[in-house]
Amino acid sequence: MLSIGEFARITGLTVKALRHYDERDLIRPTRVDPFTRHRSYGNGQLADAVLVAALRTADMPLERIRAALTSPADARAVVAGFRSELAAARAAQDAALAAAEVFVDAFADPGPVVERDVDARHWAGVELSVPVPDDPETTAGADAALSRAAGRLRAELEHAGASPQQPMWTAMAEGDDGAALVTLCWPLTAPAPQGLPTTVEDLPVRTGTLSRRRELVARWDRGPEDATGHGLPHPAMIALMHELSAREAAGLPDPLDRTDALRQTVWPTDGPHGSAVVELALTLLAHER
């Protein structure tokens, strides 16, 4: 029989921890003196106590440790499951820190924002209303739904004799109840043909023409398209907002006051070393025809 102090020294647990584990019914002493309330432990409890000490060092919650004490096979499964959860959490944290580093660089050097004149462009697209704020699962589902519908729309356009061009662009505007109205657009060389379905894959089909215009354009060519992951603005947006802030300070009108949508275009292999280039564009001035 070992006193609580001896048991603590052998197992690496503190006396305070042993008392806490007694109260939590995790490691109960073999005997408690009815008069002094001194706790004593048996040699057969050493293995469980050492396992508890090891798992607590790994910050495993007590209820998970309780499950690990059932049998050696259960202990191995519990440890393996906890290890997998920690690895996933570390990977998510690493990704978040990498995104933070991208933003630190973007704040220090927002990147080029230029004005350019653009010819009129016909288009046909599919539209989806996405709640804001969203989450990664919602975003991924919206992306998948738009991609499926855009593929079906391409087939419909080709069947109608139209020629969808590349690259596509994504138009983003404010919808009802603060939702984001996202339209994935195929550029066309002529107005959209008559007879297109009104919906594909349960998403409404929209058509139109962007008039000749002057745009304010931010470009990002410093990494993959999803450099910051879901749920965060793209670094090109930081550059665009930086430029708009400077224009506001100079007394220039804010193009975001218009009803024009923000347009994002991804050029897959136009950047250094074949990386994607992301463009964000806002209309500054629509030219007369």
Backbone hydrogen bonds, N-H to C=O, Kabsch-Sander energy under -0.5 kcal/mol:
donor,donor_aa,acceptor,acceptor_aa,energy
2,L,41,Y,-3.4
4,I,39,R,-1.1
7,F,3,S,-2.9
8,A,4,I,-2.1
9,R,5,G,-2.2
10,I,6,E,-2.3
11,T,7,F,-2.2
12,G,8,A,-2.0
13,L,8,A,-0.5
18,L,14,T,-2.4
19,R,15,V,-2.2
20,H,16,K,-2.1
21,Y,17,A,-2.8
22,D,18,L,-1.8
23,E,19,R,-2.1
24,R,20,H,-1.9
25,D,22,D,-1.4
26,L,21,Y,-3.3
27,I,21,Y,-0.9
30,T,40,S,-1.4
31,R,40,S,-1.8
33,D,38,H,-2.4
37,R,33,D,-2.0
40,S,31,R,-2.5
41,Y,2,L,-3.1
45,Q,42,G,-1.9
46,L,43,N,-1.5
49,A,45,Q,-2.3
50,V,46,L,-2.8
51,L,47,A,-2.2
52,V,48,D,-2.6
53,A,49,A,-2.5
54,A,50,V,-2.5
55,L,51,L,-2.6
56,R,52,V,-2.5
57,T,53,A,-1.7
58,A,54,A,-1.0
59,D,56,R,-1.8
60,M,55,L,-2.4
65,I,61,P,-2.0
66,R,62,L,-2.6
67,A,63,E,-1.5
68,A,64,R,-1.6
69,L,65,I,-1.3
70,T,67,A,-1.1
75,A,71,S,-2.7
76,R,72,P,-2.2
77,A,73,A,-1.9
78,V,74,D,-2.7
79,V,75,A,-2.6
80,A,76,R,-2.5
81,G,77,A,-2.4
82,F,78,V,-2.4
83,R,79,V,-2.5
84,S,80,A,-2.1
85,E,81,G,-2.0
86,L,82,F,-2.4
87,A,83,R,-2.4
88,A,84,S,-2.2
89,A,85,E,-2.4
90,R,86,L,-2.8
91,A,87,A,-2.4
92,A,88,A,-2.3
93,Q,89,A,-2.3
94,D,90,R,-2.9
95,A,91,A,-2.3
96,A,92,A,-2.2
97,L,93,Q,-2.5
98,A,94,D,-2.4
99,A,95,A,-2.3
100,A,96,A,-2.2
101,E,97,L,-2.2
102,V,98,A,-1.8
103,F,99,A,-2.1
104,V,100,A,-2.4
105,D,101,E,-2.2
106,A,102,V,-2.4
107,F,103,F,-2.8
108,A,104,V,-1.9
109,D,105,D,-2.6
114,V,217,V,-2.5
116,R,215,E,-1.9
118,V,213,R,-3.1
121,R,210,L,-2.2
122,H,188,L,-0.9
123,W,208,G,-2.4
124,A,186,W,-1.7
125,G,206,R,-3.4
126,V,184,L,-1.8
127,E,204,P,-1.9
128,L,182,V,-2.7
130,V,128,L,-0.6
130,V,180,A,-3.2
139,T,135,D,-2.9
140,A,136,P,-2.7
141,G,137,E,-2.2
142,A,138,T,-2.5
143,D,139,T,-2.7
144,A,140,A,-2.3
145,A,141,G,-2.3
146,L,142,A,-2.6
147,S,143,D,-2.4
148,R,144,A,-2.4
149,A,145,A,-2.3
150,A,146,L,-2.8
151,G,147,S,-2.0
152,R,148,R,-1.9
153,L,149,A,-2.6
154,R,150,A,-2.3
155,A,151,G,-1.7
156,E,152,R,-2.0
157,L,153,L,-2.7
158,E,154,R,-2.7
159,H,155,A,-2.2
160,A,156,E,-1.6
161,G,158,E,-1.4
162,A,157,L,-2.6
165,Q,187,P,-2.6
169,W,185,C,-1.6
170,T,264,Q,-3.0
171,A,169,W,-0.5
171,A,183,T,-3.0
172,M,262,L,-3.3
173,A,181,L,-2.2
175,G,179,A,-3.8
178,G,175,G,-0.9
179,A,176,D,-2.1
180,A,130,V,-3.1
181,L,173,A,-3.6
181,L,179,A,-0.5
182,V,128,L,-2.9
182,V,180,A,-0.8
183,T,171,A,-2.6
184,L,126,V,-2.4
185,C,169,W,-3.2
185,C,183,T,-0.6
186,W,124,A,-3.7
188,L,122,H,-2.5
196,L,193,P,-0.7
200,V,203,L,-2.3
203,L,200,V,-2.3
205,V,198,T,-3.0
206,R,125,G,-3.0
208,G,123,W,-2.0
210,L,121,R,-3.0
211,S,209,T,-0.6
213,R,118,V,-2.2
214,R,285,L,-3.0
215,E,116,R,-3.2
215,E,213,R,-0.5
216,L,282,L,-2.9
217,V,114,V,-3.3
217,V,215,E,-0.6
218,A,280,L,-2.6
219,R,112,P,-1.5
220,W,278,V,-2.2
227,A,224,P,-1.4
229,G,226,D,-1.3
232,L,229,G,-0.9
237,M,234,H,-1.8
238,I,234,H,-0.9
239,A,235,P,-1.8
240,L,236,A,-2.2
241,M,237,M,-2.9
242,H,238,I,-2.3
243,E,239,A,-2.0
244,L,240,L,-2.5
245,S,241,M,-2.3
246,A,242,H,-1.8
247,R,243,E,-2.3
248,E,244,L,-2.5
249,A,245,S,-2.2
250,A,246,A,-1.3
251,G,248,E,-1.6
252,L,247,R,-2.8
257,D,254,D,-2.0
258,R,255,P,-1.6
262,L,172,M,-2.6
263,R,281,A,-2.3
264,Q,170,T,-3.1
265,T,279,E,-2.4
266,V,168,M,-0.6
267,W,265,T,-0.6
267,W,277,V,-3.1
270,D,267,W,-1.2
271,G,275,S,-2.4
274,G,271,G,-1.5
275,S,272,P,-1.7
277,V,267,W,-2.4
278,V,220,W,-2.4
279,E,265,T,-2.9
280,L,218,A,-2.4
281,A,263,R,-2.7
282,L,216,L,-2.0
284,L,214,R,-3.6
285,L,214,R,-1.6
287,H,212,R,-2.5
287,H,285,L,-0.6
